[in-house]
Amino acid sequence: MKGYKKVIGYFIKYFVLFLTSIFVLFPFLWTLITSLKPEVQIFAIPPIWLPDPVSFKNYIDAFSSGDFVQRFGNSVIIALGSTLLSMLIGIPASYGFARYPYKGSKTVFLLITAVRMLPVVVLGIPMYLMMRNLGLLDTKLALIIIYIPLQLTLNIWMMYGNFKKVPGELIQASYIDGLGPLSTLVRIVVPITVPMIAVATVFSFLASWNEFFFAMLTTSSARSMTLPVYIAGNITSQRIFWGRMTAMGIAFAIPAILFTLIAQKGLVRGLTAGAVKG
């Protein structure tokens, strides 16, 4: 009887997980299916669930002009640049808050994390005016500068707890061995906190890769426009180019998925290589 109940419990658990997976993956799968349909089938009523025949015309239309590739390159440069710089600043900043508190440091930390709760729209006008006064409107550098403080608020908050948990004895031992604070951070602390650093890196990259509001606000030409803004251009006052937009959407999602998968492998390596022997 006990074994029967256990089997029923497993069945219910995996059935719920299966339904949840379908619910989460359905938008992506439907976008993929739509991107492979001829235009006539996209608007068919009742809906055609599977493309017949499979058509790659939407992908050809999306990529043939070369505009997509240029915007793709802009997004890669901006996302990687802002992520790299935010991590280079965020790691020592969060480590300093965690291991070297000073008078008022808790207040500063709370203020930094509180910025995360502000609606992004509130920062739109100040950021736009700042970029205009600096002469950086419609440049990739402007978006990198805007994204760095937005990513830092999350990075510092996420890594703070992990740095706080690093054994004080380990840090003291590194000082006895002649390492300074920076050397201790680079050679001792970072290797054993790789999992959380990888998670923060993924969140930073995805936040920059998917960002739309500031990219739309500060860019207007091909030299700096990102993919989210370019893809949104398929929605016009006359019609919506569903086929081309879904093809671009699938292509846009692939780098984010690959980046996340690579980071997941890094998490496993960090959990094993960063273990501290007792």
Backbone torsions as a table, in degrees:
resi	resn	phi	psi	omega
1	MET	NA	-41.6	179.8
2	LYS	-64.4	-40.3	179.0
3	GLY	-65.9	-35.6	178.4
4	TYR	-63.6	-44.3	178.8
5	LYS	-63.9	-35.7	-179.7
6	LYS	-66.2	-41.5	178.7
7	VAL	-64.0	-43.5	178.3
8	ILE	-60.9	-41.5	179.4
9	GLY	-62.4	-43.6	177.8
10	TYR	-63.5	-41.7	-179.4
11	PHE	-61.1	-47.3	-179.6
12	ILE	-62.7	-43.2	-178.0
13	LYS	-61.9	-48.5	-177.4
14	TYR	-73.1	-28.8	176.2
15	PHE	-66.0	-42.5	177.2
16	VAL	-64.3	-41.4	177.7
17	LEU	-63.5	-37.6	178.6
18	PHE	-64.9	-45.6	178.9
19	LEU	-63.5	-39.7	178.4
20	THR	-64.2	-41.2	179.1
21	SER	-63.3	-42.4	178.0
22	ILE	-61.4	-43.3	-179.0
23	PHE	-62.9	-39.8	-177.7
24	VAL	-75.3	-40.1	-173.7
25	LEU	-85.5	-17.1	-174.6
26	PHE	-57.5	-45.6	179.0
27	PRO	-57.5	-41.4	179.6
28	PHE	-67.4	-43.5	-179.6
29	LEU	-64.8	-39.5	179.8
30	TRP	-67.5	-36.6	175.6
31	THR	-62.9	-43.0	178.7
32	LEU	-63.3	-45.0	-179.9
33	ILE	-63.2	-43.4	-179.6
34	THR	-62.8	-37.4	-179.0
35	SER	-66.6	-19.0	-178.0
36	LEU	-100.7	4.9	-179.1
37	LYS	-94.3	146.4	165.5
38	PRO	-64.1	156.0	-174.3
39	GLU	-59.0	-35.1	-179.3
40	VAL	-62.7	-37.8	-177.7
41	GLN	-75.7	-23.9	179.8
42	ILE	-62.6	-36.6	-175.7
43	PHE	-102.6	12.8	-177.4
44	ALA	-68.8	140.1	174.9
45	ILE	-128.4	121.0	0.3
46	PRO	-67.3	160.0	-174.8
47	PRO	-64.4	143.6	174.1
48	ILE	-91.8	116.0	-171.0
49	TRP	-73.9	-35.4	-179.6
50	LEU	-123.1	138.2	-179.0
51	PRO	-65.6	136.2	179.7
52	ASP	-146.3	101.4	1.3
53	PRO	-84.7	168.6	175.1
54	VAL	-68.8	129.6	-176.9
55	SER	-124.1	135.4	177.4
56	PHE	-105.7	16.2	-178.8
57	LYS	-60.9	-38.3	-179.7
58	ASN	-61.8	-38.4	178.9
59	TYR	-71.2	-38.0	177.6
60	ILE	-63.5	-44.3	178.9
61	ASP	-64.2	-36.7	-176.6
62	ALA	-70.5	-36.7	-171.0
63	PHE	-105.7	-8.7	-172.4
64	SER	-68.9	-30.1	-175.0
65	SER	-78.5	-20.7	-177.0
66	GLY	89.0	-12.2	179.4
67	ASP	-65.1	-38.1	-179.6
68	PHE	-61.2	-44.0	-178.2
69	VAL	-61.9	-40.7	180.0
70	GLN	-64.9	-45.8	178.5
71	ARG	-66.5	-34.8	176.2
72	PHE	-60.9	-45.3	177.6
73	GLY	-61.6	-39.8	176.9
74	ASN	-60.3	-44.5	-179.1
75	SER	-63.9	-40.7	179.7
76	VAL	-62.9	-47.5	-178.9
77	ILE	-61.6	-45.9	-177.1
78	ILE	-68.1	-44.4	-177.6
79	ALA	-66.8	-47.2	-179.8
80	LEU	-68.1	-40.1	-179.5
81	GLY	-64.2	-47.8	-179.3
82	SER	-68.3	-37.0	179.3
83	THR	-65.4	-46.9	-179.4
84	LEU	-60.8	-48.0	-177.8
85	LEU	-67.7	-38.6	-179.9
86	SER	-67.0	-34.1	177.7
87	MET	-73.7	-38.8	178.4
88	LEU	-63.1	-32.7	177.6
89	ILE	-86.1	-39.7	-173.0
90	GLY	-70.1	-36.6	-178.2
91	ILE	-62.8	-54.9	177.9
92	PRO	-66.2	-31.3	179.5
93	ALA	-65.9	-48.9	179.8
94	SER	-67.1	-35.0	176.5
95	TYR	-65.3	-39.4	178.1
96	GLY	-64.4	-43.3	177.8
97	PHE	-63.0	-36.6	-174.9
98	ALA	-78.4	-39.8	-170.0
99	ARG	-109.5	-16.7	-177.8
100	TYR	-129.9	65.6	-179.5
101	PRO	-67.8	149.3	176.6
102	TYR	-136.9	174.2	-178.3
103	LYS	-63.6	120.6	-179.5
104	GLY	90.2	-0.1	-177.4
105	SER	-66.5	-35.2	178.8
106	LYS	-64.9	-38.0	178.1
107	THR	-65.2	-43.4	178.6
108	VAL	-62.3	-42.5	179.6
109	PHE	-62.1	-43.6	178.9
110	LEU	-64.4	-38.3	178.8
111	LEU	-65.5	-39.8	179.1
112	ILE	-63.7	-47.4	-179.5
113	THR	-70.2	-28.4	-180.0
114	ALA	-68.1	-26.9	178.1
115	VAL	-59.3	-29.4	-179.9
116	ARG	-61.9	-26.2	-177.3
117	MET	-83.0	-8.8	178.9
118	LEU	-73.3	137.9	173.1
119	PRO	-61.5	139.4	-177.3
120	VAL	-59.8	-33.1	-178.3
121	VAL	-60.2	-31.6	-179.7
122	VAL	-61.3	-32.3	-177.0
123	LEU	-87.9	-4.8	-174.2
124	GLY	-60.9	-54.6	-177.2
125	ILE	-64.5	-47.7	177.5
126	PRO	-57.8	-43.3	-179.9
127	MET	-65.5	-40.7	180.0
128	TYR	-63.5	-46.2	-179.7
129	LEU	-64.3	-38.8	179.5
130	MET	-63.9	-45.7	179.0
131	MET	-65.4	-36.6	178.5
132	ARG	-65.7	-43.3	179.9
133	ASN	-66.6	-29.0	178.1
134	LEU	-85.0	-6.0	-178.7
135	GLY	71.7	29.7	-175.4
136	LEU	-111.2	7.5	178.7
137	LEU	-59.8	143.8	179.4
138	ASP	62.4	40.1	174.4
139	THR	-132.6	154.6	176.7
140	LYS	-67.4	-33.2	179.7
141	LEU	-61.3	-36.3	179.6
142	ALA	-60.8	-44.7	-179.5
143	LEU	-68.1	-37.5	177.3
144	ILE	-62.1	-44.2	179.0
145	ILE	-63.2	-39.4	-179.7
146	ILE	-69.1	-40.3	-175.0
147	TYR	-73.2	-30.8	-175.7
148	ILE	-56.7	-54.9	-179.8
149	PRO	-64.7	-31.4	177.8
150	LEU	-66.5	-38.9	178.1
151	GLN	-74.6	-34.1	-178.4
152	LEU	-60.6	-38.9	-178.6
153	THR	-58.9	-37.8	179.2
154	LEU	-78.6	-43.2	-178.0
155	ASN	-59.9	-48.0	-178.1
156	ILE	-61.7	-43.0	-179.4
157	TRP	-65.5	-41.1	-177.2
158	MET	-69.6	-41.1	-174.3
159	MET	-85.5	-18.1	-177.4
160	TYR	-56.4	-48.1	-177.5
161	GLY	-62.7	-40.1	179.9
162	ASN	-66.5	-42.7	178.2
163	PHE	-66.0	-31.4	179.3
164	LYS	-66.9	-30.3	-176.6
165	LYS	-84.8	-8.7	178.8
166	VAL	-62.2	127.7	-178.2
167	PRO	-55.5	129.5	178.6
168	GLY	-62.7	-30.6	179.5
169	GLU	-63.1	-34.9	179.5
170	LEU	-66.1	-41.0	179.5
171	ILE	-69.1	-41.4	178.0
172	GLN	-62.7	-38.1	178.8
173	ALA	-64.4	-37.0	178.7
174	SER	-66.9	-35.6	176.8
175	TYR	-65.2	-39.7	179.2
176	ILE	-64.1	-33.7	179.0
177	ASP	-77.3	-0.4	175.3
178	GLY	98.3	7.6	178.8
179	LEU	-84.3	143.6	174.7
180	GLY	-88.6	179.5	-179.3
181	PRO	-57.6	-44.0	-178.7
182	LEU	-68.9	-42.4	178.6
183	SER	-64.3	-37.1	177.5
184	THR	-63.7	-41.9	179.0
185	LEU	-62.5	-47.2	-174.3
186	VAL	-72.9	-42.9	-170.9
187	ARG	-94.3	-22.3	-176.2
188	ILE	-114.8	-54.4	-170.8
189	VAL	-73.5	-47.8	-177.3
190	VAL	-59.2	-45.9	-179.4
191	PRO	-59.8	-32.0	-177.9
192	ILE	-91.6	-1.7	176.0
193	THR	-119.8	21.5	-179.7
194	VAL	-55.2	-41.8	-178.9
195	PRO	-55.5	-49.0	-178.9
196	MET	-69.4	-35.4	176.2
197	ILE	-62.7	-40.3	177.8
198	ALA	-63.9	-41.0	178.6
199	VAL	-63.1	-45.4	179.1
200	ALA	-62.6	-37.3	178.4
201	THR	-64.0	-43.2	179.0
202	VAL	-61.6	-46.7	-179.8
203	PHE	-61.8	-40.2	179.8
204	SER	-64.2	-46.0	-179.4
205	PHE	-62.3	-46.3	-178.4
206	LEU	-65.2	-38.1	178.9
207	ALA	-62.3	-41.1	179.0
208	SER	-73.7	-41.5	-177.3
209	TRP	-63.2	-38.5	-175.6
210	ASN	-92.3	-6.6	-172.4
211	GLU	-64.3	135.6	-176.1
212	PHE	-120.9	-41.5	-169.7
213	PHE	-61.1	-55.1	-177.9
214	PHE	-69.1	-33.6	177.8
215	ALA	-64.5	-40.2	177.5
216	MET	-69.4	-34.6	-174.6
217	LEU	-73.9	-35.4	-169.9
218	THR	-110.6	-5.2	-179.7
219	THR	-120.2	150.3	180.0
220	SER	-146.3	-9.8	-177.3
221	SER	-122.4	170.1	-176.8
222	ALA	-65.8	-24.5	-174.3
223	ARG	-68.9	-19.9	-177.0
224	SER	-135.8	-8.6	-178.1
225	MET	-63.9	137.7	180.0
226	THR	-95.8	170.1	-176.1
227	LEU	-61.9	-43.9	-179.8
228	PRO	-56.1	-40.2	179.5
229	VAL	-69.5	-41.0	-179.7
230	TYR	-65.3	-41.9	179.3
231	ILE	-64.4	-39.3	178.4
232	ALA	-62.8	-20.7	178.7
233	GLY	-67.0	-10.9	176.3
234	ASN	-75.6	-7.9	175.7
235	ILE	-98.7	108.6	-177.6
236	THR	-117.1	174.7	179.8
237	SER	-71.7	-20.6	-178.9
238	GLN	-90.1	-41.5	-176.0
239	ARG	-163.2	171.4	174.9
240	ILE	-115.5	124.0	-179.9
241	PHE	-85.2	79.2	-172.5
242	TRP	-61.8	-45.0	-177.3
243	GLY	-60.7	-50.6	-179.6
244	ARG	-65.3	-38.2	-178.4
245	MET	-68.3	-39.9	178.4
246	THR	-68.5	-36.1	176.7
247	ALA	-63.1	-43.8	176.8
248	MET	-64.7	-37.5	-179.6
249	GLY	-63.4	-40.7	177.8
250	ILE	-64.8	-46.1	178.5
251	ALA	-62.4	-35.4	179.3
252	PHE	-68.3	-32.4	-176.9
253	ALA	-78.3	-25.6	-173.8
254	ILE	-60.6	-48.6	179.0
255	PRO	-59.5	-38.4	179.4
256	ALA	-65.1	-39.8	178.6
257	ILE	-66.1	-45.3	179.6
258	LEU	-62.7	-42.8	179.5
259	PHE	-60.9	-41.6	179.5
260	THR	-66.1	-41.7	179.1
261	LEU	-64.0	-41.6	177.5
262	ILE	-62.6	-41.9	-180.0
263	ALA	-66.4	-33.3	178.4
264	GLN	-64.8	-38.4	175.1
265	LYS	-63.3	-37.6	177.2
266	GLY	-64.4	-33.6	178.1
267	LEU	-63.1	-43.9	-179.4
268	VAL	-64.6	-43.5	178.4
269	ARG	-62.5	-38.4	-179.6
270	GLY	-67.4	-36.9	-179.6
271	LEU	-67.6	-31.0	-179.2
272	THR	-89.6	-48.1	-177.2
273	ALA	-72.3	-24.2	-177.2
274	GLY	-92.9	8.3	-179.5
275	ALA	-68.6	143.7	178.7
276	VAL	-101.4	122.8	179.3
277	LYS	-73.5	139.8	180.0
278	GLY	-81.1	NA	NA
